[in-house]
Amino acid sequence: MAYLEVKNVSKSFARADGAAASVLRNVDLAVEQAEFACIVGRSGSGKTTLISLIAGLLEPDGGEIFLEGKAIRGAGPDRGLVFQNYSLLPWMSVLENIYLAVDAVAGGLSAAEKSDRALHYVELVNLKDAARKKPRELSGGMRQRVAVARGLALEPKVLLLDEPFSALDALTRATLQEELARIWLETRKSVVMITNDIDEAILLADAIYPLSSGPGATLGPPIRVNLPRPRDRRRLGRESAVLNLRGDMLVALSKTSGKSAVDGGTP
């Protein structure tokens, strides 16, 4: 059994007329420990529903989800979730927002030890100089770094990222993609990331899963990204292997959705 495994999971929601609308159907996903997996699909295909199921915020109608061989039952600190919209407490500083996450999972530590751990994650995302600032004093990119640091500060077994950079401008997004790649190399955390950007997935992932369009969306077989790390986006843009990966992804998505499903920016 894989480290994180989604087995034959389906999810529907009730429509206004009372009928059931199928969002996901018979979804299978297997993520190994220390693996970076990306799920790529168009808006509205059910990506956020899938990540919410893995996080335990929703329950599947059918199938099961396992982490380290144990069935997931509800939310828990073993899964850290980072949203698109930061969700920071505005009256708390950067350090205090991250300290709150540490305090939630490390009750046996002293206040000084918790502060040291929180500061470690502030430094990991290169925000030491902004540690005392409130969210309103930060740029969008800096706020998202805080959100990533808070997710990591839980020291989860799996980090779940729900299109964390989609609301950012292109330059900030590219910078944070590189930061996330660096952080992953340092922590080797198991990651499941939702994105609609093929090039982002190629830059970051070990495996990319295409998600079909709904209703009843499902995951196609994984496409392995066997490119050496660290990856340089400028060099990737000239490699034939990347062009082949893009082509494979577009073919996979066209088979599952029947239409263009994602963005395809230049790395």
C-alpha positions as a Markdown table, in Angstrom:
| # | Residue | x | y | z |
|---|---|---|---|---|
| 1 | Met | 0.0 | 0.0 | 0.0 |
| 2 | Ala | 1.2 | 3.5 | -0.9 |
| 3 | Tyr | 2.0 | 6.1 | 1.8 |
| 4 | Leu | -1.2 | 8.0 | 0.9 |
| 5 | Glu | -3.8 | 6.1 | -1.0 |
| 6 | Val | -7.2 | 7.1 | -2.4 |
| 7 | Lys | -9.1 | 4.0 | -3.4 |
| 8 | Asn | -12.2 | 4.0 | -5.6 |
| 9 | Val | -13.5 | 7.3 | -4.1 |
| 10 | Ser | -16.7 | 9.0 | -5.3 |
| 11 | Lys | -18.5 | 12.1 | -4.2 |
| 12 | Ser | -21.8 | 13.7 | -5.1 |
| 13 | Phe | -23.6 | 16.8 | -3.9 |
| 14 | Ala | -27.4 | 17.6 | -3.9 |
| 15 | Arg | -28.6 | 19.9 | -6.6 |
| 16 | Ala | -31.3 | 22.5 | -6.1 |
| 17 | Asp | -33.9 | 20.1 | -7.5 |
| 18 | Gly | -32.9 | 17.5 | -5.0 |
| 19 | Ala | -31.1 | 15.2 | -7.5 |
| 20 | Ala | -27.5 | 14.1 | -6.8 |
| 21 | Ala | -24.8 | 15.7 | -9.0 |
| 22 | Ser | -21.7 | 13.5 | -9.3 |
| 23 | Val | -18.5 | 15.4 | -8.9 |
| 24 | Leu | -15.9 | 12.6 | -8.5 |
| 25 | Arg | -16.3 | 9.0 | -9.5 |
| 26 | Asn | -14.0 | 6.0 | -8.8 |
| 27 | Val | -10.9 | 8.1 | -8.1 |
| 28 | Asp | -7.7 | 6.2 | -7.4 |
| 29 | Leu | -4.4 | 8.0 | -6.3 |
| 30 | Ala | -1.2 | 6.6 | -4.8 |
| 31 | Val | 1.5 | 8.9 | -3.4 |
| 32 | Glu | 4.7 | 7.5 | -1.9 |
| 33 | Gln | 6.5 | 9.0 | 1.1 |
| 34 | Ala | 8.5 | 12.0 | 0.2 |
| 35 | Glu | 6.8 | 12.2 | -3.2 |
| 36 | Phe | 5.6 | 15.4 | -4.8 |
| 37 | Ala | 2.3 | 14.7 | -6.7 |
| 38 | Cys | 0.4 | 17.2 | -8.8 |
| 39 | Ile | -3.2 | 16.9 | -9.9 |
| 40 | Val | -4.0 | 18.9 | -13.0 |
| 41 | Gly | -7.4 | 19.7 | -14.3 |
| 42 | Arg | -9.6 | 22.5 | -15.5 |
| 43 | Ser | -11.6 | 24.8 | -13.2 |
| 44 | Gly | -14.7 | 23.1 | -11.9 |
| 45 | Ser | -13.5 | 19.6 | -12.5 |
| 46 | Gly | -13.6 | 18.7 | -8.8 |
| 47 | Lys | -9.9 | 19.3 | -7.8 |
| 48 | Thr | -10.8 | 21.2 | -4.6 |
| 49 | Thr | -13.4 | 18.5 | -3.7 |
| 50 | Leu | -10.7 | 15.9 | -4.0 |
| 51 | Ile | -8.2 | 17.8 | -1.8 |
| 52 | Ser | -10.9 | 18.4 | 0.7 |
| 53 | Leu | -11.7 | 14.7 | 0.9 |
| 54 | Ile | -8.0 | 13.9 | 1.5 |
| 55 | Ala | -7.9 | 16.6 | 4.2 |
| 56 | Gly | -10.9 | 15.1 | 5.9 |
| 57 | Leu | -13.1 | 18.2 | 5.4 |
| 58 | Leu | -15.5 | 16.1 | 3.4 |
| 59 | Glu | -16.5 | 12.4 | 3.6 |
| 60 | Pro | -16.6 | 10.3 | 0.4 |
| 61 | Asp | -19.9 | 8.7 | -0.6 |
| 62 | Gly | -17.9 | 5.6 | -1.6 |
| 63 | Gly | -14.4 | 4.3 | -1.4 |
| 64 | Glu | -11.8 | 5.0 | 1.2 |
| 65 | Ile | -8.6 | 7.1 | 1.8 |
| 66 | Phe | -5.7 | 5.8 | 3.7 |
| 67 | Leu | -2.6 | 7.4 | 5.2 |
| 68 | Glu | 0.2 | 5.0 | 6.3 |
| 69 | Gly | -2.4 | 2.2 | 6.0 |
| 70 | Lys | -4.9 | 3.8 | 8.3 |
| 71 | Ala | -8.3 | 5.0 | 7.0 |
| 72 | Ile | -8.8 | 8.8 | 7.2 |
| 73 | Arg | -11.7 | 9.8 | 9.4 |
| 74 | Gly | -12.1 | 13.5 | 9.5 |
| 75 | Ala | -9.5 | 16.3 | 9.6 |
| 76 | Gly | -6.3 | 16.0 | 11.5 |
| 77 | Pro | -2.8 | 17.6 | 11.9 |
| 78 | Asp | -1.2 | 14.8 | 10.0 |
| 79 | Arg | -2.5 | 16.6 | 6.9 |
| 80 | Gly | -1.5 | 20.3 | 6.5 |
| 81 | Leu | -3.7 | 22.2 | 4.1 |
| 82 | Val | -2.8 | 25.5 | 2.3 |
| 83 | Phe | -5.6 | 27.3 | 0.5 |
| 84 | Gln | -5.6 | 29.9 | -2.3 |
| 85 | Asn | -6.7 | 32.7 | 0.0 |
| 86 | Tyr | -4.1 | 32.6 | 2.8 |
| 87 | Ser | -6.6 | 32.5 | 5.7 |
| 88 | Leu | -4.3 | 34.2 | 8.1 |
| 89 | Leu | -5.5 | 35.8 | 11.4 |
| 90 | Pro | -5.2 | 39.5 | 10.6 |
| 91 | Trp | -4.5 | 40.6 | 14.2 |
| 92 | Met | -1.5 | 38.3 | 14.6 |
| 93 | Ser | 2.0 | 38.8 | 13.2 |
| 94 | Val | 3.7 | 36.4 | 10.9 |
| 95 | Leu | 5.4 | 34.7 | 13.8 |
| 96 | Glu | 2.2 | 34.5 | 15.8 |
| 97 | Asn | 0.2 | 32.9 | 13.0 |
| 98 | Ile | 2.8 | 30.2 | 12.7 |
| 99 | Tyr | 3.2 | 29.8 | 16.5 |
| 100 | Leu | -0.5 | 29.1 | 16.6 |
| 101 | Ala | 0.0 | 26.1 | 14.4 |
| 102 | Val | 3.0 | 24.9 | 16.4 |
| 103 | Asp | 1.0 | 25.3 | 19.7 |
| 104 | Ala | -1.9 | 23.2 | 18.3 |
| 105 | Val | 0.3 | 20.1 | 17.7 |
| 106 | Ala | 3.3 | 20.5 | 20.2 |
| 107 | Gly | 1.6 | 20.8 | 23.5 |
| 108 | Gly | 4.5 | 19.1 | 25.3 |
| 109 | Leu | 7.0 | 21.8 | 24.3 |
| 110 | Ser | 7.8 | 24.9 | 26.4 |
| 111 | Ala | 6.8 | 28.3 | 25.1 |
| 112 | Ala | 10.5 | 29.0 | 24.2 |
| 113 | Glu | 10.7 | 25.7 | 22.3 |
| 114 | Lys | 7.5 | 26.5 | 20.4 |
| 115 | Ser | 8.8 | 29.9 | 19.5 |
| 116 | Asp | 12.1 | 28.4 | 18.2 |
| 117 | Arg | 10.1 | 26.0 | 16.1 |
| 118 | Ala | 7.8 | 28.7 | 14.7 |
| 119 | Leu | 10.9 | 30.9 | 13.9 |
| 120 | His | 12.5 | 28.0 | 12.1 |
| 121 | Tyr | 9.5 | 27.9 | 9.7 |
| 122 | Val | 9.5 | 31.6 | 9.3 |
| 123 | Glu | 13.2 | 31.4 | 8.2 |
| 124 | Leu | 12.5 | 28.4 | 6.0 |
| 125 | Val | 10.2 | 30.6 | 3.8 |
| 126 | Asn | 12.6 | 33.6 | 4.0 |
| 127 | Leu | 10.4 | 35.8 | 6.1 |
| 128 | Lys | 12.6 | 36.4 | 9.1 |
| 129 | Asp | 12.8 | 40.2 | 8.5 |
| 130 | Ala | 8.9 | 40.3 | 8.3 |
| 131 | Ala | 8.3 | 38.1 | 11.4 |
| 132 | Arg | 6.7 | 40.9 | 13.4 |
| 133 | Lys | 4.6 | 42.3 | 10.6 |
| 134 | Lys | 0.8 | 41.8 | 10.4 |
| 135 | Pro | -0.8 | 40.3 | 7.2 |
| 136 | Arg | -2.0 | 43.7 | 6.0 |
| 137 | Glu | 1.7 | 44.8 | 5.8 |
| 138 | Leu | 2.6 | 42.0 | 3.5 |
| 139 | Ser | 2.3 | 41.4 | -0.2 |
| 140 | Gly | 0.2 | 38.6 | -1.6 |
| 141 | Gly | 3.3 | 36.5 | -2.2 |
| 142 | Met | 4.5 | 37.0 | 1.4 |
| 143 | Arg | 1.1 | 36.1 | 2.8 |
| 144 | Gln | 1.2 | 32.9 | 0.8 |
| 145 | Arg | 4.7 | 32.1 | 2.2 |
| 146 | Val | 3.2 | 32.5 | 5.7 |
| 147 | Ala | 0.4 | 30.1 | 4.8 |
| 148 | Val | 2.9 | 27.5 | 3.5 |
| 149 | Ala | 5.0 | 27.9 | 6.6 |
| 150 | Arg | 2.0 | 27.5 | 8.8 |
| 151 | Gly | 1.1 | 24.3 | 7.0 |
| 152 | Leu | 4.6 | 23.0 | 7.4 |
| 153 | Ala | 4.7 | 24.0 | 11.1 |
| 154 | Leu | 2.1 | 21.4 | 11.9 |
| 155 | Glu | 4.8 | 19.0 | 10.8 |
| 156 | Pro | 2.2 | 17.0 | 8.8 |
| 157 | Lys | 2.8 | 13.7 | 7.2 |
| 158 | Val | 1.3 | 15.1 | 4.0 |
| 159 | Leu | 1.2 | 18.7 | 2.8 |
| 160 | Leu | -1.9 | 19.5 | 0.7 |
| 161 | Leu | -1.8 | 22.6 | -1.6 |
| 162 | Asp | -5.0 | 23.8 | -3.2 |
| 163 | Glu | -3.8 | 26.0 | -6.1 |
| 164 | Pro | -1.8 | 28.1 | -3.7 |
| 165 | Phe | -0.3 | 30.4 | -6.3 |
| 166 | Ser | -3.3 | 30.9 | -8.6 |
| 167 | Ala | -4.3 | 34.4 | -7.3 |
| 168 | Leu | -0.7 | 35.8 | -7.7 |
| 169 | Asp | 0.8 | 37.7 | -10.5 |
| 170 | Ala | 3.0 | 35.8 | -12.9 |
| 171 | Leu | 6.3 | 37.0 | -11.5 |
| 172 | Thr | 5.4 | 36.4 | -7.9 |
| 173 | Arg | 4.0 | 33.0 | -8.8 |
| 174 | Ala | 7.3 | 32.0 | -10.6 |
| 175 | Thr | 9.3 | 33.1 | -7.5 |
| 176 | Leu | 7.1 | 31.1 | -5.1 |
| 177 | Gln | 7.2 | 28.0 | -7.4 |
| 178 | Glu | 11.0 | 28.1 | -7.0 |
| 179 | Glu | 10.7 | 28.7 | -3.3 |
| 180 | Leu | 8.4 | 25.7 | -2.9 |
| 181 | Ala | 10.8 | 23.5 | -4.9 |
| 182 | Arg | 13.6 | 24.6 | -2.6 |
| 183 | Ile | 11.5 | 23.9 | 0.5 |
| 184 | Trp | 10.6 | 20.5 | -0.7 |
| 185 | Leu | 14.2 | 19.6 | -1.4 |
| 186 | Glu | 15.0 | 20.6 | 2.2 |
| 187 | Thr | 12.1 | 18.9 | 3.9 |
| 188 | Arg | 11.3 | 16.0 | 1.6 |
| 189 | Lys | 7.6 | 16.2 | 2.7 |
| 190 | Ser | 5.0 | 14.2 | 0.9 |
| 191 | Val | 3.0 | 16.8 | -1.1 |
| 192 | Val | -0.3 | 16.7 | -3.1 |
| 193 | Met | -0.7 | 19.9 | -5.1 |
| 194 | Ile | -3.7 | 21.0 | -7.1 |
| 195 | Thr | -3.0 | 23.1 | -10.1 |
| 196 | Asn | -4.3 | 24.0 | -13.6 |
| 197 | Asp | -0.9 | 24.9 | -14.9 |
| 198 | Ile | 1.0 | 22.1 | -16.7 |
| 199 | Asp | 4.3 | 23.9 | -16.6 |
| 200 | Glu | 4.0 | 24.4 | -12.8 |
| 201 | Ala | 3.4 | 20.7 | -12.4 |
| 202 | Ile | 6.4 | 19.8 | -14.5 |
| 203 | Leu | 8.6 | 22.2 | -12.6 |
| 204 | Leu | 7.6 | 20.8 | -9.2 |
| 205 | Ala | 6.2 | 17.2 | -9.4 |
| 206 | Asp | 7.5 | 13.7 | -9.4 |
| 207 | Ala | 4.2 | 12.5 | -10.8 |
| 208 | Ile | 1.3 | 14.4 | -12.5 |
| 209 | Tyr | -2.3 | 13.0 | -12.5 |
| 210 | Pro | -4.7 | 14.4 | -15.1 |
| 211 | Leu | -8.2 | 14.9 | -13.8 |
| 212 | Ser | -11.1 | 14.6 | -16.2 |
| 213 | Ser | -13.9 | 17.2 | -16.6 |
| 214 | Gly | -17.0 | 16.5 | -14.7 |
| 215 | Pro | -19.6 | 15.4 | -14.0 |
| 216 | Gly | -18.2 | 12.3 | -12.4 |
| 217 | Ala | -14.5 | 13.3 | -12.9 |
| 218 | Thr | -11.8 | 10.7 | -12.4 |
| 219 | Leu | -8.0 | 10.6 | -12.4 |
| 220 | Gly | -6.0 | 9.2 | -15.3 |
| 221 | Pro | -2.8 | 7.2 | -14.9 |
| 222 | Pro | 0.1 | 9.2 | -13.5 |
| 223 | Ile | 2.7 | 10.7 | -15.8 |
| 224 | Arg | 6.1 | 10.5 | -14.3 |
| 225 | Val | 8.4 | 13.5 | -14.4 |
| 226 | Asn | 11.9 | 12.0 | -14.5 |
| 227 | Leu | 13.8 | 15.2 | -14.6 |
| 228 | Pro | 16.8 | 15.9 | -12.3 |
| 229 | Arg | 16.5 | 18.3 | -9.4 |
| 230 | Pro | 16.9 | 21.2 | -8.7 |
| 231 | Arg | 15.1 | 22.2 | -11.9 |
| 232 | Asp | 15.8 | 25.4 | -13.7 |
| 233 | Arg | 12.8 | 26.9 | -15.5 |
| 234 | Arg | 15.0 | 28.5 | -18.1 |
| 235 | Arg | 16.7 | 25.3 | -19.0 |
| 236 | Leu | 13.5 | 23.3 | -18.9 |
| 237 | Gly | 12.1 | 25.5 | -21.6 |
| 238 | Arg | 14.8 | 24.2 | -24.0 |
| 239 | Glu | 14.6 | 20.5 | -23.1 |
| 240 | Ser | 12.9 | 18.1 | -25.5 |
| 241 | Ala | 11.9 | 15.9 | -22.5 |
| 242 | Val | 9.7 | 18.8 | -21.3 |
| 243 | Leu | 8.1 | 19.2 | -24.6 |
| 244 | Asn | 7.3 | 15.5 | -24.6 |
| 245 | Leu | 5.8 | 15.8 | -21.1 |
| 246 | Arg | 3.6 | 18.7 | -22.1 |
| 247 | Gly | 2.4 | 16.7 | -25.1 |
| 248 | Asp | 1.7 | 13.7 | -22.9 |
| 249 | Met | -0.3 | 15.8 | -20.5 |
| 250 | Leu | -2.3 | 17.5 | -23.2 |
| 251 | Val | -3.1 | 14.1 | -24.8 |
| 252 | Ala | -4.2 | 12.7 | -21.4 |
| 253 | Leu | -6.3 | 15.7 | -20.7 |
| 254 | Ser | -7.9 | 15.7 | -24.1 |
| 255 | Lys | -8.8 | 12.0 | -23.7 |
| 256 | Thr | -10.4 | 12.6 | -20.3 |
| 257 | Ser | -12.1 | 16.0 | -21.0 |
| 258 | Gly | -12.5 | 16.2 | -24.8 |
| 259 | Lys | -11.3 | 19.9 | -24.7 |
| 260 | Ser | -8.4 | 22.1 | -23.7 |
| 261 | Ala | -8.3 | 21.8 | -19.9 |
| 262 | Val | -5.4 | 23.8 | -18.5 |
| 263 | Asp | -3.1 | 26.8 | -18.9 |
| 264 | Gly | 0.2 | 26.1 | -20.6 |
| 265 | Gly | 2.6 | 28.9 | -19.8 |
| 266 | Thr | 6.2 | 28.9 | -20.6 |
| 267 | Pro | 8.5 | 27.7 | -17.8 |
